[in-house]
């Protein structure tokens, strides 16, 4: 179940060892870990999933697998996060069942509405700010877009894209239920401290 209070989701970076920082981020108070590595083989991702799931259980955090519904099902993960080019959400929900978490990426009002209709538990909405993980020609949606989508859908919105300590609070006051962060944590000198600072900022916006 998605946390009711503003929360931090750490999305693992595309690196040779995406599991490395997970314990530090969980020590910092992250409520959700999303295992994401688009270029890994199924076997490699499965091995990482075993390690990440064990850590999430130790810290009572949610474990979400990005893109790979098959691995999420094999691991009995807490849920899966799918993009617009992955298996359609309605079909994924049939395989996932009603009790698991399903997040869907959206960058438009229409995509968010469709995600809710097809059974999503939350929308990963963005990119909100400038980010190195997106092509430069893709314009950031801006925090005001969160408020617009919030009025249209009844499921939580998790803001993603260029979020850091300078703008995290703004995403929450704009209507997001949580934030998903990659580089602000993975490239920080002290990832655990960075995660803790972000969590503290979110808690003060409850």
LOTORNU-914840 format. One record per residue: residue number from 1; residue in one letter; y negated, x, z negated of N, C-alpha, C in turn. Coordinates in steps of 0.05 Angstrom, whole numbers. Each point is the difference from the previous one (the first is absolute). Layout:
+------+------+--------+--------+--------+--------+--------+--------+--------+--------+--------+
: resi : resn :    nc2 :    nc1 :    nc3 :   cac2 :   cac1 :   cac3 :    cc2 :    cc1 :    cc3 :
+------+------+--------+--------+--------+--------+--------+--------+--------+--------+--------+
:  NUM :    a :      Y :      X :      Z :      Y :      X :      Z :      Y :      X :      Z :
...
+------+------+--------+--------+--------+--------+--------+--------+--------+--------+--------+
***
This chain:
+------+------+--------+--------+--------+--------+--------+--------+--------+--------+--------+
: resi : resn :    nc2 :    nc1 :    nc3 :   cac2 :   cac1 :   cac3 :    cc2 :    cc1 :    cc3 :
+------+------+--------+--------+--------+--------+--------+--------+--------+--------+--------+
:    1 :    x :     24 :     17 :      0 :    -24 :    -17 :      0 :    -25 :     18 :      0 :
:    2 :    x :    -19 :     -7 :     16 :    -25 :     15 :      2 :    -15 :     -2 :    -26 :
:    3 :    x :    -11 :     23 :    -10 :    -15 :     -1 :    -26 :    -24 :    -19 :      2 :
:    4 :    x :     -5 :    -13 :    -22 :    -22 :    -19 :     -1 :    -27 :     13 :     -4 :
:    5 :    x :      0 :     24 :    -12 :    -25 :     14 :     -5 :     -4 :     20 :     23 :
:    6 :    x :    -25 :      9 :      5 :     -5 :     20 :     21 :     18 :     24 :     -3 :
:    7 :    x :     13 :      8 :     22 :     20 :     21 :     -2 :     -2 :     21 :     22 :
:    8 :    x :     12 :     23 :     -5 :      1 :     22 :     18 :     27 :      3 :     13 :
:    9 :    x :      1 :      0 :     27 :     24 :      6 :     15 :     -4 :     27 :     13 :
:   10 :    x :     19 :     18 :     -4 :     -1 :     26 :     13 :     19 :     -1 :     24 :
:   11 :    x :    -11 :      6 :     24 :     16 :      2 :     24 :      6 :     29 :      6 :
:   12 :    x :     25 :      7 :      1 :      7 :     29 :      4 :    -10 :     10 :     26 :
:   13 :    x :     -9 :     25 :      0 :    -11 :     12 :     24 :     22 :     10 :     18 :
:   14 :    x :     -7 :      2 :     26 :     19 :     10 :     20 :      1 :     31 :     -4 :
:   15 :    x :     19 :      9 :    -16 :      3 :     28 :     -7 :     29 :      8 :     -2 :
:   16 :    x :      6 :     26 :     -1 :     28 :      8 :     -2 :     14 :     -9 :    -25 :
:   17 :    x :    -15 :     -6 :    -21 :     12 :     -9 :    -25 :    -18 :    -21 :    -13 :
:   18 :    x :      1 :    -25 :     10 :    -17 :    -21 :    -10 :      6 :     -9 :    -29 :
:   19 :    x :     23 :      9 :    -11 :      7 :     -8 :    -27 :    -14 :     16 :    -21 :
:   20 :    x :    -10 :     24 :      8 :    -10 :     19 :    -19 :    -21 :    -11 :    -19 :
:   21 :    x :    -19 :    -15 :      9 :    -22 :    -10 :    -17 :      6 :    -26 :    -14 :
:   22 :    x :     22 :    -12 :      6 :      5 :    -27 :    -11 :     -1 :     -1 :    -30 :
:   23 :    x :     14 :     18 :    -13 :      0 :      0 :    -30 :    -28 :      3 :    -11 :
:   24 :    x :    -16 :     18 :     12 :    -27 :      4 :    -10 :    -17 :    -25 :      3 :
:   25 :    x :      3 :    -14 :     23 :    -15 :    -25 :      4 :      9 :    -21 :    -19 :
:   26 :    x :     26 :     -2 :     -5 :      9 :    -20 :    -20 :     -9 :      7 :    -28 :
:   27 :    x :     -1 :     25 :     -7 :    -11 :      9 :    -25 :    -30 :     -9 :     -2 :
:   28 :    x :    -13 :      0 :     23 :    -28 :     -8 :      0 :     -5 :    -30 :     -1 :
:   29 :    x :     22 :    -16 :      1 :     -2 :    -28 :     -4 :      3 :    -18 :     24 :
:   30 :    x :      9 :     11 :     23 :      4 :    -17 :     24 :     21 :    -21 :     -6 :
:   31 :    x :     -4 :    -24 :     10 :     18 :    -23 :     -4 :     20 :     -3 :     23 :
:   32 :    x :     -6 :     12 :     23 :     17 :     -4 :     23 :      1 :     26 :     16 :
:   33 :    x :     24 :      7 :     10 :      3 :     23 :     18 :     11 :    -11 :     26 :
:   34 :    x :    -13 :      7 :     22 :      9 :     -8 :     26 :     10 :     26 :     15 :
:   35 :    x :     26 :      1 :      5 :     11 :     23 :     13 :     -4 :     -4 :     30 :
:   36 :    x :    -16 :     18 :     12 :     -8 :     -1 :     28 :      4 :     27 :     13 :
:   37 :    x :     15 :      1 :     21 :      3 :     25 :     16 :     11 :     -8 :     27 :
:   38 :    x :    -17 :     -4 :     19 :      7 :    -11 :     26 :     18 :     18 :     17 :
:   39 :    x :     -1 :     26 :     -5 :     15 :     19 :     17 :     26 :      9 :    -12 :
:   40 :    x :      7 :     -9 :    -24 :     25 :      8 :    -13 :     24 :    -14 :     12 :
:   41 :    x :     22 :     13 :     -1 :     25 :    -13 :      8 :      8 :    -20 :    -21 :
:   42 :    x :     18 :    -19 :      8 :      9 :    -20 :    -19 :     14 :     13 :    -24 :
:   43 :    x :     16 :     21 :      4 :     14 :     13 :    -21 :    -20 :     14 :    -19 :
:   44 :    x :    -20 :     14 :     11 :    -19 :     13 :    -17 :    -16 :    -20 :    -16 :
:   45 :    x :     -9 :    -21 :     12 :    -16 :    -20 :    -14 :     17 :    -13 :    -22 :
:   46 :    x :     25 :     -4 :      5 :     18 :    -12 :    -20 :      2 :     19 :    -24 :
:   47 :    x :      3 :     26 :      4 :      2 :     19 :    -22 :    -26 :      0 :    -16 :
:   48 :    x :    -23 :     -1 :     14 :    -25 :     -1 :    -15 :     -2 :    -27 :    -15 :
:   49 :    x :     10 :    -21 :     12 :     -2 :    -26 :    -13 :     16 :      0 :    -27 :
:   50 :    x :     22 :     13 :      0 :     16 :      2 :    -25 :    -17 :     13 :    -22 :
:   51 :    x :    -13 :     22 :      7 :    -16 :     14 :    -20 :    -24 :    -16 :     -9 :
:   52 :    x :    -14 :    -12 :     19 :    -24 :    -16 :     -7 :      7 :    -24 :    -16 :
:   53 :    x :     21 :    -14 :      7 :      8 :    -24 :    -15 :      7 :      7 :    -29 :
:   54 :    x :     14 :     23 :     -4 :      6 :      8 :    -27 :    -25 :      5 :    -17 :
:   55 :    x :    -20 :     12 :     12 :    -25 :      5 :    -14 :    -14 :    -26 :     -6 :
:   56 :    x :     -1 :    -18 :     19 :    -13 :    -26 :     -4 :     13 :    -16 :    -22 :
:   57 :    x :     26 :      1 :     -2 :     14 :    -14 :    -21 :     -6 :     13 :    -27 :
:   58 :    x :     -2 :     26 :     -1 :     -7 :     15 :    -24 :    -27 :     -8 :    -11 :
:   59 :    x :    -19 :     -5 :     19 :    -27 :     -6 :     -8 :     -7 :    -30 :      2 :
:   60 :    x :     20 :    -16 :      6 :     -4 :    -29 :      2 :    -20 :     -7 :     21 :
:   61 :    x :      2 :     13 :     23 :    -18 :     -5 :     22 :     15 :    -13 :     23 :
:   62 :    x :    -14 :    -13 :     18 :     13 :    -12 :     23 :      6 :     21 :     22 :
:   63 :    x :     23 :     -3 :     12 :      8 :     18 :     22 :      2 :    -15 :     26 :
:   64 :    x :    -18 :      7 :     19 :     -2 :    -13 :     26 :      6 :     20 :     22 :
:   65 :    x :     16 :     -9 :     19 :      7 :     17 :     23 :    -17 :     -9 :     24 :
:   66 :    x :    -14 :     19 :     13 :    -16 :     -6 :     23 :     16 :     -1 :     25 :
:   67 :    x :     -4 :    -20 :     16 :     12 :     -4 :     26 :     30 :     -6 :      1 :
:   68 :    x :     16 :     16 :    -15 :     29 :     -1 :      3 :     13 :    -21 :    -18 :
:   69 :    x :      2 :    -24 :     11 :     13 :    -22 :    -15 :     29 :      7 :     -6 :
:   70 :    x :     14 :     14 :     18 :     28 :      7 :     -5 :      3 :     17 :    -25 :
:   71 :    x :    -18 :     20 :     -4 :      2 :     17 :    -23 :     -8 :    -15 :    -25 :
:   72 :    x :    -20 :    -17 :      2 :     -8 :    -17 :    -23 :     23 :    -17 :    -10 :
:   73 :    x :     15 :    -12 :     19 :     23 :    -16 :     -7 :     23 :     17 :    -11 :
:   74 :    x :      5 :     23 :     12 :     21 :     17 :     -9 :     -5 :     10 :    -28 :
:   75 :    x :    -25 :      5 :     -7 :     -8 :     10 :    -26 :     -4 :    -21 :    -21 :
:   76 :    x :      0 :    -25 :      9 :     -8 :    -22 :    -18 :    -27 :      5 :    -12 :
:   77 :    x :    -18 :     10 :     18 :    -28 :      6 :     -8 :    -14 :    -26 :     -9 :
:   78 :    x :    -23 :      3 :    -13 :    -15 :    -23 :     -9 :    -12 :    -15 :     24 :
:   79 :    x :     -3 :     14 :     23 :    -10 :    -13 :     23 :     -5 :     19 :     23 :
:   80 :    x :    -13 :    -11 :     21 :     -5 :     15 :     24 :    -29 :     -6 :      9 :
:   81 :    x :    -11 :     19 :     14 :    -27 :     -4 :     12 :      3 :      5 :     30 :
:   82 :    x :     -9 :    -20 :     15 :      3 :      1 :     29 :    -27 :     -1 :     15 :
:   83 :    x :     -1 :     14 :     22 :    -24 :      0 :     17 :      2 :    -21 :     21 :
:   84 :    x :    -21 :     -3 :     16 :     -1 :    -20 :     21 :     20 :      5 :     22 :
:   85 :    x :      9 :     25 :      3 :     19 :      7 :     21 :     29 :      1 :     -9 :
:   86 :    x :      4 :     -6 :    -26 :     27 :      0 :    -10 :     13 :    -27 :      4 :
:   87 :    x :     24 :     -4 :    -12 :     14 :    -26 :      1 :    -19 :    -22 :     -9 :
:   88 :    x :     -2 :    -22 :     15 :    -18 :    -22 :     -8 :      6 :     -9 :    -29 :
:   89 :    x :    -22 :     -6 :    -14 :      2 :     -6 :    -28 :     19 :    -23 :     -6 :
:   90 :    x :     -1 :    -21 :     16 :     18 :    -23 :     -5 :     29 :      7 :      2 :
:   91 :    x :      7 :     18 :     19 :     28 :      9 :      3 :      7 :     19 :    -23 :
:   92 :    x :    -19 :     16 :     -8 :      5 :     19 :    -22 :      5 :    -16 :    -26 :
:   93 :    x :    -15 :    -21 :     -4 :      3 :    -16 :    -25 :     28 :    -12 :     -1 :
:   94 :    x :     11 :     -9 :     22 :     27 :    -11 :      0 :     21 :     20 :     -9 :
:   95 :    x :     -4 :     25 :      8 :     19 :     21 :     -8 :     -5 :     10 :    -28 :
:   96 :    x :    -25 :      0 :     -8 :     -8 :     10 :    -26 :      6 :    -19 :    -23 :
:   97 :    x :     -1 :    -26 :      7 :      5 :    -20 :    -21 :    -26 :     -7 :    -13 :
:   98 :    x :      0 :    -21 :    -17 :    -25 :    -10 :    -12 :    -10 :     15 :    -24 :
:   99 :    x :     16 :     17 :    -12 :     -8 :     13 :    -25 :    -12 :     27 :      2 :
:  100 :    x :      4 :     13 :     23 :    -11 :     27 :      4 :    -29 :     -2 :     10 :
:  101 :    x :    -14 :     22 :     -4 :    -28 :      2 :      8 :     -2 :      8 :     29 :
:  102 :    x :    -17 :    -14 :     15 :     -5 :      7 :     28 :    -30 :      3 :      4 :
:  103 :    x :     -9 :     24 :      7 :    -28 :      4 :      7 :     -3 :      3 :     30 :
:  104 :    x :    -22 :     -9 :     11 :     -5 :      2 :     29 :    -28 :     13 :      4 :
:  105 :    x :     -1 :     20 :     18 :    -26 :     11 :      7 :    -15 :    -19 :     18 :
:  106 :    x :    -26 :     -1 :     -5 :    -18 :    -17 :     16 :    -27 :     13 :      2 :
:  107 :    x :    -12 :     -4 :     23 :    -27 :     11 :      4 :    -19 :    -22 :     10 :
:  108 :    x :     10 :    -25 :      2 :    -17 :    -22 :      9 :      6 :    -24 :    -18 :
:  109 :    x :    -19 :    -18 :      1 :      3 :    -26 :    -14 :     25 :    -15 :     10 :
:  110 :    x :      5 :      0 :     26 :     23 :    -14 :     11 :     26 :     12 :     -8 :
:  111 :    x :      2 :     26 :     -1 :     24 :     14 :     -9 :      6 :     -6 :    -29 :
:  112 :    x :    -20 :     -1 :    -16 :      4 :     -7 :    -29 :     10 :    -28 :     -3 :
:  113 :    x :    -11 :    -19 :     14 :      9 :    -28 :     -1 :     29 :     -2 :      9 :
:  114 :    x :      7 :     13 :     22 :     27 :     -1 :     10 :     20 :     13 :    -20 :
:  115 :    x :     -8 :     21 :    -13 :     17 :     13 :    -19 :      7 :    -18 :    -23 :
:  116 :    x :    -20 :    -15 :    -10 :      4 :    -19 :    -22 :     19 :    -22 :     10 :
:  117 :    x :     -5 :    -11 :     23 :     16 :    -21 :     11 :     29 :      8 :      3 :
:  118 :    x :      5 :     26 :      7 :     27 :      9 :      5 :     14 :     11 :    -25 :
:  119 :    x :    -12 :     -3 :    -23 :     14 :      6 :    -25 :     -8 :     25 :    -14 :
:  120 :    x :    -22 :     13 :      8 :     -8 :     24 :    -13 :     -9 :     -5 :    -29 :
:  121 :    x :      5 :     19 :    -18 :     -9 :     -2 :    -28 :    -27 :     12 :     -4 :
:  122 :    x :     -8 :     19 :     18 :    -26 :     11 :      0 :     -7 :     11 :     27 :
:  123 :    x :    -26 :      4 :      5 :    -10 :     11 :     25 :    -11 :     28 :     -6 :
:  124 :    x :      9 :     20 :     15 :    -12 :     26 :     -1 :    -23 :      1 :     20 :
:  125 :    x :    -24 :     -3 :     -9 :    -23 :     -5 :     18 :    -17 :     25 :      4 :
:  126 :    x :     -5 :      7 :     25 :    -17 :     23 :      5 :      2 :      9 :     29 :
:  127 :    x :    -13 :     22 :      6 :    -11 :     19 :    -19 :    -28 :     -8 :     -8 :
:  128 :    x :     -6 :      3 :    -26 :    -25 :    -10 :    -11 :    -22 :     21 :      5 :
:  129 :    x :      6 :     25 :     -5 :    -20 :     22 :      3 :     11 :     20 :     20 :
:  130 :    x :    -16 :     19 :      7 :      8 :     22 :     18 :     24 :     15 :    -12 :
:  131 :    x :     20 :      6 :     16 :     24 :     13 :    -10 :     12 :     18 :     22 :
:  132 :    x :     11 :     22 :     -9 :     12 :     19 :     19 :     27 :    -10 :     11 :
:  133 :    x :     11 :    -21 :    -12 :     26 :    -10 :      9 :     -2 :    -20 :     23 :
:  134 :    x :    -25 :     -6 :      8 :     -5 :    -19 :     23 :    -16 :     14 :     22 :
:  135 :    x :      4 :     -9 :     24 :    -15 :     11 :     22 :    -30 :     -4 :     -4 :
:  136 :    x :    -15 :     19 :     10 :    -29 :      0 :     -5 :    -14 :    -24 :     14 :
:  137 :    x :     13 :    -10 :     22 :    -13 :    -22 :     14 :      4 :    -27 :    -14 :
:  138 :    x :     17 :     -1 :    -21 :      4 :    -24 :    -15 :    -21 :     -3 :    -21 :
:  139 :    x :    -17 :    -19 :      2 :    -22 :     -4 :    -19 :     10 :    -10 :    -27 :
:  140 :    x :     -9 :     11 :    -22 :      7 :    -11 :    -26 :     -9 :    -29 :     -2 :
:  141 :    x :     16 :    -16 :    -15 :     -7 :    -28 :     -3 :    -22 :     -5 :    -20 :
:  142 :    x :     -2 :     18 :    -20 :    -21 :     -3 :    -20 :      9 :    -19 :    -22 :
:  143 :    x :    -10 :      4 :    -25 :      8 :    -16 :    -23 :     -6 :    -30 :      3 :
:  144 :    x :    -21 :     -6 :     16 :     -7 :    -28 :      4 :     22 :    -16 :     14 :
:  145 :    x :     17 :     14 :     15 :     22 :    -14 :     14 :     21 :    -10 :    -20 :
:  146 :    x :      2 :     14 :    -23 :     19 :     -9 :    -21 :     -7 :    -28 :    -10 :
:  147 :    x :    -26 :     -3 :     -6 :     -9 :    -26 :    -10 :      5 :    -22 :     20 :
:  148 :    x :     -4 :      6 :     26 :      4 :    -21 :     21 :     30 :     -8 :      1 :
:  149 :    x :     18 :     19 :     -1 :     28 :     -6 :      1 :     10 :    -14 :    -26 :
:  150 :    x :    -12 :      8 :    -22 :      7 :    -11 :    -26 :     -4 :    -31 :      0 :
:  151 :    x :    -20 :     -9 :     14 :     -5 :    -29 :      1 :     21 :    -15 :     17 :
:  152 :    x :     14 :     15 :     16 :     19 :    -13 :     19 :     29 :      0 :     -9 :
:  153 :    x :      8 :     20 :    -15 :     28 :      2 :     -8 :      3 :     -3 :    -31 :
:  154 :    x :     23 :     -9 :     -7 :      6 :     -4 :    -29 :     17 :     22 :    -12 :
:  155 :    x :      8 :     20 :     16 :     16 :     22 :    -10 :    -18 :     24 :     -6 :
:  156 :    x :      9 :     18 :    -17 :    -16 :     24 :     -6 :     -7 :     17 :     24 :
:  157 :    x :    -23 :     12 :     -1 :     -9 :     19 :     20 :      0 :     28 :    -12 :
:  158 :    x :     14 :     19 :     13 :      1 :     28 :     -9 :    -17 :     15 :     21 :
:  159 :    x :    -22 :     11 :     -9 :    -18 :     14 :     18 :     10 :     28 :      5 :
:  160 :    x :     -2 :      9 :     25 :      9 :     27 :      7 :    -19 :     12 :     21 :
:  161 :    x :     -1 :     27 :     -1 :    -16 :     14 :     20 :    -25 :     13 :    -11 :
:  162 :    x :      2 :     26 :     -5 :    -24 :     15 :     -9 :     -9 :     -7 :    -28 :
:  163 :    x :     18 :    -10 :    -17 :     -7 :     -8 :    -27 :      2 :     24 :    -19 :
:  164 :    x :    -21 :      3 :    -16 :     -1 :     22 :    -19 :    -16 :     -9 :    -25 :
:  165 :    x :     -5 :     19 :    -18 :    -14 :     -7 :    -24 :    -28 :    -12 :      5 :
:  166 :    x :    -12 :      8 :     22 :    -28 :     -9 :      5 :     -1 :    -29 :     10 :
:  167 :    x :     22 :    -11 :     10 :     -2 :    -27 :     11 :     22 :    -19 :    -10 :
:  168 :    x :     18 :     10 :    -16 :     23 :    -16 :     -9 :    -10 :    -26 :    -15 :
:  169 :    x :    -19 :      3 :    -17 :     -9 :    -23 :    -15 :    -12 :    -21 :     18 :
:  170 :    x :    -13 :      9 :     21 :    -13 :    -19 :     19 :     21 :    -17 :     14 :
:  171 :    x :     23 :     11 :      6 :     21 :    -16 :     13 :     10 :    -23 :    -18 :
:  172 :    x :      1 :      6 :    -26 :      9 :    -21 :    -19 :    -21 :    -21 :     -4 :
:  173 :    x :    -25 :      8 :     -3 :    -21 :    -20 :     -2 :     -4 :    -17 :     25 :
:  174 :    x :     10 :     11 :     22 :     -2 :    -14 :     26 :     23 :    -20 :      3 :
:  175 :    x :     20 :      1 :    -18 :     22 :    -19 :      2 :     28 :     11 :      1 :
:  176 :    x :      3 :     26 :      3 :     27 :     12 :      1 :     14 :     -2 :    -27 :
:  177 :    x :     26 :     -4 :      1 :     16 :      0 :    -25 :      9 :     28 :     -7 :
:  178 :    x :      0 :     18 :     19 :      9 :     27 :     -5 :     -9 :     18 :     23 :
:  179 :    x :      5 :     26 :     -4 :     -7 :     20 :     21 :     25 :     16 :      6 :
:  180 :    x :      2 :      8 :     26 :     21 :     18 :      9 :    -13 :     26 :      8 :
:  181 :    x :      9 :     22 :    -11 :    -13 :     26 :      4 :     20 :     21 :     10 :
:  182 :    x :     -9 :     16 :     18 :     16 :     22 :     10 :    -14 :     27 :     -7 :
:  183 :    x :    -19 :      7 :     18 :    -12 :     27 :     -2 :    -16 :      5 :    -25 :
:  184 :    x :    -14 :    -20 :    -11 :    -16 :      5 :    -24 :     16 :     10 :    -23 :
:  185 :    x :     26 :     -6 :      0 :     18 :     10 :    -21 :     16 :     24 :     10 :
:  186 :    x :     12 :     -2 :     23 :     18 :     21 :      9 :    -15 :     27 :      5 :
:  187 :    x :    -25 :     -2 :      7 :    -15 :     24 :      6 :    -19 :      8 :    -22 :
:  188 :    x :      2 :    -13 :    -23 :    -17 :      6 :    -23 :     11 :     25 :    -14 :
:  189 :    x :    -17 :     16 :    -12 :     10 :     24 :    -15 :     18 :     -8 :    -23 :
:  190 :    x :     -5 :    -23 :    -13 :     17 :     -9 :    -22 :      7 :    -30 :      6 :
:  191 :    x :     22 :     -4 :     14 :      7 :    -28 :      8 :      4 :    -19 :    -24 :
:  192 :    x :     12 :     10 :    -21 :      3 :    -18 :    -23 :    -27 :     -9 :    -12 :
:  193 :    x :    -18 :     18 :     -3 :    -26 :     -6 :    -10 :    -15 :    -19 :     19 :
:  194 :    x :      3 :      5 :     26 :    -13 :    -18 :     20 :     10 :    -28 :     -2 :
:  195 :    x :     27 :     -3 :     -2 :     12 :    -26 :     -3 :    -10 :    -14 :    -26 :
:  196 :    x :     -1 :     15 :    -21 :     -9 :    -11 :    -26 :    -29 :    -10 :      2 :
:  197 :    x :    -17 :     16 :     13 :    -28 :     -8 :      3 :     -3 :    -26 :     17 :
:  198 :    x :     16 :     -2 :     21 :      0 :    -24 :     16 :      9 :    -24 :    -16 :
:  199 :    x :     22 :      3 :    -15 :     10 :    -22 :    -16 :    -21 :     -9 :    -21 :
:  200 :    x :    -13 :     20 :    -12 :    -21 :     -7 :    -20 :    -23 :    -16 :     13 :
:  201 :    x :     -7 :      8 :     24 :    -22 :    -14 :     15 :      9 :    -29 :      5 :
:  202 :    x :     25 :     -4 :      8 :     10 :    -27 :      6 :      1 :    -17 :    -25 :
:  203 :    x :      9 :     12 :    -22 :      2 :    -15 :    -25 :    -27 :    -11 :    -10 :
:  204 :    x :    -21 :     15 :      6 :    -27 :     -8 :     -8 :    -11 :    -21 :     18 :
:  205 :    x :     15 :     -7 :     21 :    -10 :    -22 :     18 :     17 :    -25 :     -3 :
:  206 :    x :     16 :     -2 :    -21 :     16 :    -23 :     -5 :    -17 :    -24 :     -7 :
+------+------+--------+--------+--------+--------+--------+--------+--------+--------+--------+
***
